[in-house]
């Protein structure tokens, strides 16, 4: 018995130490997992609200499904031919008519109120700290920073033959969208050719990029890390090769990266400059 208790104690403290270590370190790359049944974890206020609404609706539809299934079973057992050789001739029941009209309406109201609240919450950026323009192209993304000297970069998928160890096929890009952690980023999307869709699951961001139209959304990353997404609107032959990589870094590293990006405005790869800027600030927070 004492040996069992000791083993349990060792296992418990090992688990707690591991969890504490995960909490103390920045988030790693957020990507889809094989056989993932649930949504990706939330790393932004928007995604947390989306998950809360999802959980509410899931509870409601589960209760409705169980209630309807129970009614069907009860009807099959209670009103089968053996127990009721002479079927009922009832054709109208005022109480039931009112109940199955009012009850669904109330359920829809319970779902509609938080749904509309979430729509308005996601629609406009509350007191944005900076603005980024996102332009979709066949088949790459263009990111512009009008508040930071109009830095403009193009983000393309890394070809399979050019992937380095640790890089993710169909998800990693040559130039990432870099944002500061904990800041409200207003994103303005549009397109230079056809309809695209800017989608980062773990940040709860999804907006169309439509030619001739500017659409607003916002980002706010809770922790440093790389958050992956893709264009999820079929936009042509290479639609599947139009990934998005958002790199959230501390504000000091972002400022250093902006300065390096301005120097590389002639066309050099900005990704390498981000790593150089991180070395200059002495930070260890940038992770893959």
C-alpha positions in Angstrom: 0.0 0.0 0.0 2.8 2.4 0.9 4.6 1.7 -2.4 1.4 2.3 -4.3 0.9 5.7 -2.6 4.5 6.7 -3.3 4.1 5.8 -7.0 0.9 7.8 -7.2 2.6 10.8 -5.5 5.5 10.6 -7.9 3.1 10.4 -10.9 1.0 13.3 -9.6 3.9 15.7 -9.0 5.5 14.7 -12.3 2.2 15.6 -14.1 1.9 18.9 -12.2 5.5 19.8 -13.1 4.8 19.1 -16.7 1.7 21.3 -16.7 3.5 24.1 -14.9 6.3 23.9 -17.5 3.8 24.1 -20.4 2.1 27.1 -18.7 5.4 28.9 -18.3 6.6 28.6 -21.9 5.2 30.3 -25.0 2.7 28.3 -27.1 4.2 26.3 -29.9 2.9 26.1 -33.4 -0.9 25.7 -33.5 -1.7 23.2 -36.3 -4.5 20.6 -37.0 -3.8 17.3 -35.3 -4.5 13.9 -36.8 -8.0 12.6 -35.9 -8.8 15.8 -34.1 -12.5 15.8 -33.2 -12.8 19.2 -31.5 -11.9 22.7 -32.5 -8.3 23.9 -32.1 -7.5 25.4 -28.7 -8.3 29.1 -28.2 -5.4 31.5 -28.1 -7.4 34.7 -28.6 -10.5 36.4 -27.0 -12.5 35.8 -30.2 -11.9 32.1 -30.3 -12.8 31.7 -26.6 -16.1 33.4 -27.3 -16.7 31.2 -30.4 -16.0 28.0 -28.3 -18.4 29.2 -25.6 -21.2 29.6 -28.1 -20.3 26.3 -29.7 -20.5 24.5 -26.3 -23.9 26.2 -25.5 -25.4 25.1 -28.9 -23.9 21.6 -28.5 -25.6 21.2 -25.1 -29.0 22.4 -26.5 -29.0 20.2 -29.5 -27.9 17.2 -27.4 -30.8 17.8 -25.0 -33.2 18.1 -27.9 -31.9 14.9 -29.5 -32.2 13.0 -26.3 -35.7 14.4 -25.7 -36.9 13.5 -29.2 -35.4 10.0 -29.0 -37.1 9.4 -25.6 -40.4 10.5 -27.1 -40.0 8.2 -30.0 -39.2 5.2 -27.8 -42.1 6.0 -25.5 -44.5 6.3 -28.4 -43.3 3.0 -29.9 -43.7 1.2 -26.6 -46.9 2.9 -25.3 -48.9 3.1 -28.6 -47.9 0.0 -30.5 -50.5 -2.2 -32.1 -50.5 -4.8 -29.3 -51.3 -2.3 -26.6 -53.7 -0.3 -28.7 -55.6 -2.5 -31.1 -58.0 0.3 -31.6 -56.0 3.4 -32.6 -56.9 6.8 -31.2 -58.8 9.2 -33.4 -57.4 12.3 -31.7 -56.6 15.0 -34.4 -56.1 18.1 -32.4 -54.8 19.1 -28.9 -54.5 22.8 -28.2 -51.9 22.4 -25.4 -49.6 20.3 -27.6 -50.0 22.8 -30.5 -49.0 25.7 -28.3 -46.1 23.7 -26.6 -44.4 22.6 -29.8 -44.7 26.1 -31.2 -43.6 28.1 -28.2 -40.8 25.8 -27.0 -38.8 25.8 -30.3 -39.1 29.6 -30.4 -37.7 29.9 -26.9 -34.8 27.6 -27.8 -34.0 29.7 -30.9 -34.1 32.9 -28.8 -31.7 31.4 -26.3 -29.4 30.5 -29.2 -29.9 33.8 -31.1 -29.0 36.3 -28.3 -25.4 35.1 -27.8 -25.1 34.5 -31.5 -25.9 38.1 -32.4 -23.7 39.3 -29.5 -20.8 37.3 -30.9 -21.4 38.6 -34.4 -21.2 42.2 -33.3 -18.2 41.4 -31.1 -16.3 40.0 -34.1 -17.5 42.7 -36.5 -15.4 45.7 -35.5 -12.1 46.1 -33.8 -12.4 47.7 -30.3 -9.8 50.4 -30.0 -7.2 48.9 -32.4 -3.5 49.3 -31.6 -2.5 48.9 -35.2 -3.8 48.1 -38.7 -2.7 45.5 -41.2 -3.9 45.2 -44.8 -4.2 41.7 -46.1 -4.5 41.2 -49.9 -5.2 37.8 -51.4 -3.6 36.8 -54.7 -3.6 33.7 -56.8 -1.9 32.1 -54.9 -0.2 34.0 -52.1 -0.9 36.6 -49.5 0.4 40.2 -49.3 0.7 41.9 -45.9 1.0 45.7 -45.5 1.7 47.6 -42.3 0.4 51.2 -43.0 1.0 52.2 -39.4 4.7 51.1 -39.5 6.2 52.8 -42.5 4.0 51.0 -45.1 6.1 47.8 -44.8 4.9 45.4 -47.4 5.7 41.7 -47.6 4.6 38.8 -49.7 3.9 35.4 -48.1 4.2 32.2 -50.3 4.1 28.6 -49.5 7.5 26.8 -49.1 7.7 24.1 -51.9 8.0 20.5 -50.8 11.5 20.2 -52.2 12.6 23.3 -50.2 11.2 22.3 -46.8 13.8 22.2 -43.9 13.6 19.8 -41.0 10.8 20.9 -38.6 8.9 22.9 -41.2 5.3 21.8 -42.0 4.3 20.7 -45.4 1.5 22.8 -46.9 1.5 25.1 -43.9 4.9 26.9 -43.6 5.6 30.0 -45.6 8.7 32.0 -46.6 7.4 35.3 -44.8 5.1 35.1 -41.9 2.5 37.6 -40.8 4.2 39.1 -37.7 2.1 40.7 -34.9 2.8 41.8 -31.3 1.3 39.7 -28.5 -1.6 41.1 -26.6 -2.4 43.9 -29.1 -5.6 44.4 -30.9 -4.8 44.2 -34.6 -7.3 45.5 -37.1 -7.1 43.5 -40.3 -8.5 44.8 -43.6 -8.9 42.1 -46.2 -9.4 42.5 -50.0 -8.4 40.6 -53.1 -6.5 41.4 -56.3 -8.2 38.7 -58.4 -10.8 36.2 -57.1 -12.5 35.6 -53.8 -10.2 34.2 -51.1 -10.8 33.6 -47.4 -8.4 34.5 -44.5 -8.8 31.8 -41.9 -6.7 31.1 -38.7 -8.6 28.6 -36.6 -6.8 29.0 -33.3 -7.2 32.8 -33.4 -10.9 32.6 -34.3 -10.3 34.7 -37.4 -12.2 34.1 -40.7 -13.1 36.7 -43.3 -13.5 36.7 -47.1 -11.1 38.7 -49.3 -13.3 40.0 -52.1 -12.1 42.0 -55.2 -13.2 45.7 -54.9 -14.3 45.4 -51.3 -12.6 45.9 -48.0 -13.7 43.7 -45.1 -12.6 44.2 -41.4 -11.7 41.6 -38.8 -9.4 41.7 -35.9 -6.7 39.5 -34.3 -5.3 39.4 -30.7 -2.9 36.6 -29.8 -2.7 35.7 -26.1 0.7 34.0 -26.2 3.8 34.1 -28.4 3.9 31.4 -31.1 3.0 30.5 -34.6 -0.6 30.1 -35.6 -1.3 28.4 -38.9 -4.3 28.8 -41.2 -5.2 28.5 -44.9 -7.3 30.1 -47.5 -10.6 28.1 -47.2 -12.4 29.5 -50.2 -11.8 27.5 -53.4 -9.9 30.1 -55.5 -8.3 28.1 -58.3 -5.8 25.5 -59.2 -3.4 26.2 -56.3 -6.0 26.9 -53.7 -4.6 24.2 -51.4 -1.2 25.8 -51.5 -2.1 29.2 -50.0 -1.3 28.8 -46.3 -1.2 31.5 -43.6 1.3 31.6 -40.8 0.8 34.3 -38.1 3.9 34.7 -35.8 3.0 36.4 -32.5 6.0 37.9 -30.7 6.6 40.3 -27.8 6.2 43.9 -28.6 10.0 44.6 -28.4 10.7 41.9 -30.9 8.0 43.2 -33.2 9.5 46.7 -33.1 12.9 45.2 -33.9 11.5 43.2 -36.7 9.8 46.2 -38.2 13.1 48.1 -38.3 14.7 45.1 -40.0 11.8 44.8 -42.4 12.2 48.4 -43.5 15.9 47.7 -44.3 14.8 44.7 -46.3 12.2 46.6 -48.2 14.2 46.1 -51.4 13.0 42.5 -51.5 15.2 40.4 -49.1 13.5 37.6 -47.1 12.0 39.1 -44.0 11.8 35.8 -42.1 15.6 35.7 -41.6 15.5 39.3 -40.4 13.0 38.4 -37.7 15.4 35.9 -36.2 18.2 38.4 -36.4 16.0 41.0 -34.6 15.2 38.5 -31.9 18.9 37.9 -31.3 19.5 41.6 -31.0 16.8 41.9 -28.3 18.2 38.8 -26.5 14.7 37.2 -26.3 14.2 33.5 -26.2 10.4 33.6 -26.9 10.4 32.9 -30.6 9.6 29.2 -31.1 8.5 27.0 -34.0 
